[in-house]
Structures are given as structure tokens and as C-alpha cells.
Amino acid sequence: MADSDQTVRVRPATLAKREQILKAAVEIFGNKGSTNGTLADVAEQVGITHAGVLHHFGSKQKLLLEVLAYRDQADVAELAEKHIPGGPELFLHLVRTAFANEKRPGIVQAYTVLSAESVTDDHPARDYFEERYTTLRREVTAAFHELCAQEGVRDPGTIAAASAAILAVMDGLQLQWLLHPEIVELGETSEFAIQAIVNAVLRPGPQLPTYVHPA
């Protein structure tokens, strides 16, 4: 059989070392950011050389993007389908993710730091976060439309705002939790916020006074 037809097999030792490096990078980038955190820092924590890290990931930029992919895999690790569910089930998945995040502060910290950094010029993760938010807004919007159809609710015109708000509140609560874990309950507070936003779309109540833009 030709080499091109054979499945490429990665040695278990190589996979284990890559995961060690990824876990170290999560901690380093979470604590120091992607600019101040270096490959030398990662290498020292794993007990290998700078060249050893490059051997597995090629460059700091590639390692950074692999850290984000590693975080995404953690989100669906316990799902049988290994992908984010669609429809109304998506809202439950978001709540489950918030509770799961309470057990992995290192990944949450790295994600929070890198997402904030990504708004800066030429940041290597900017494309990742732009695509991530675009995709998630689209998926949450689709879930809202399906839920409204199931509940017999006409499109209230607030779905786009609600979809962006759910993502914003989840990421914002992660930041508060990282700063004050003894005060903010990440899972419970995220569940409350998501439920409140969903209810506001399905059963809108009294509205705040409309803000009048200055001339």
C-alpha cells in the first residue's frame, strides 16, 4: 500500500508530550498573556528545551492557536457527538459549560486573557475570536428562532441582541469569577443570566424607559 494511503499514526509518547506542553502553555499564557509568556517559560515548566517546544508546535503562534483549539475540545469532551448541540439544547449546553468551567480555572483564565488581547493590532488570535463570536452568535440566533417556533412565539425582534448578550454575559461573568471566585458563583450566575435572557425573548415584560440619544 502506498504511503499516501496509510493512516498517519502518532506515538502515544508524542501525544502525551504535546498535551503536557499545551497544559503548560495554558498556565503560562493565562498568567502572563501571550506577549509576556514565552516558549522558554513553557519549556521550563515541562522540563524540555525551547527547541523541544518548537519541534512539537513549530512556532509560538501555532502553539497559541493550539491552546485555543485545546480549550474548544474541552468544551465538548463529555458530549457523545463531540460537537456543540444545536436548537434549544444549545442553551443547556452553555449552562453546562459554565458549571464545567468552575473546575478548569486555568483554561478559563487563558481564554479570558487571550480574548481580551485579541482586539489589539495584528494579534495572532484575532481571526480565531472573530470567527468564534460570529459562529456562536449565528448558532444562538438559530436556537432562539427554533425555540420561539416551538413555543409559538412570534419573532419579537430582540433575538439578535439577546444572542450577543448571552455571549457577553458568559464571558463577563468568567472575568468576575476569576477576580472574585469566593463571591461569584460562575455556574449558578451564568444559568440565571442565560435563563433571564431567554425569558425576556419568550415572555417580554415591562420595559425600561427608552434612551433618548442626544442631538
Stockholm file with secondary structure:
# STOCKHOLM 1.0

chainA/1-215         MADSDQTVRVRPATLAKREQILKAAVEIFGNKGSTNGTLADVAEQVGITHAGVLHHFGSKQKLLLEVLAYRDQADVAELAEKHIPGGPELFLHLVRTAFANEKRPGIVQAYTVLSAESVTDDHPARDYFEERYTTLRREVTAAFHELCAQEGVRDPGTIAAASAAILAVMDGLQLQWLLHPEIVELGETSEFAIQAIVNAVLRPGPQLPTYVHPA
#=GR chainA/1-215 SS CCGGGSCCCCCHHHHHHHHHHHHHHHHHHHHHHHHHCCHHHHHHHHTSCHHHHHHHHSSHHHHHHHHHHHHHHHHHTTCTTSSCCCTTHHHHHHHHHHHHHTTCHHHHHHHHHHHHHTTSTTCTTHHHHHHHHHHHHHHHHHHHHHHHHHHTCCCCSCHHHHHHHHHHHHHHHHHHHHHCTTTCCHHHHHHHHHHHHHHHHHSCCCCCCCCCCCC
#=GC SS_cons         CCGGGSCCCCCHHHHHHHHHHHHHHHHHHHHHHHHHCCHHHHHHHHTSCHHHHHHHHSSHHHHHHHHHHHHHHHHHTTCTTSSCCCTTHHHHHHHHHHHHHTTCHHHHHHHHHHHHHTTSTTCTTHHHHHHHHHHHHHHHHHHHHHHHHHHTCCCCSCHHHHHHHHHHHHHHHHHHHHHCTTTCCHHHHHHHHHHHHHHHHHSCCCCCCCCCCCC
//
